[in-house]
Amino acid sequence: MASIRRVRETRNFISKPAICPFCAGKVNIDYKDASVLSHYISGSGKIGSRRRTKACAKHQRRLAEAIKRARFLALLPYAPIHIWKTGGVGLPRSMS
């Protein structure tokens, strides 16, 4: 008997190159603007990667430095427990 194989169809698509939001002029990097910087921090309190933030190398370095300065000045949390206590990104699994 002939074996029947399932053929995975691949979709041909063209992906657009990622455009840095900071180069496009939509967002300014400032350590005092905690609301903008909080978009680039994950729920576990980590700084987002370049792939996730869509930032170029130059602006990713500036973004990381601004987040670190804001953390030092207590404008942003270091640990996820601080995010959960203040009602930030989300609750831990044990509390939900």
Summary of the structure (lengths in Angstrom):
residues: 96
radius of gyration: 19.5
end to end distance: 53.5
largest distance: 71.3
contacts: 188
relative contact order: 0.15
helix: 34%
strand: 2%
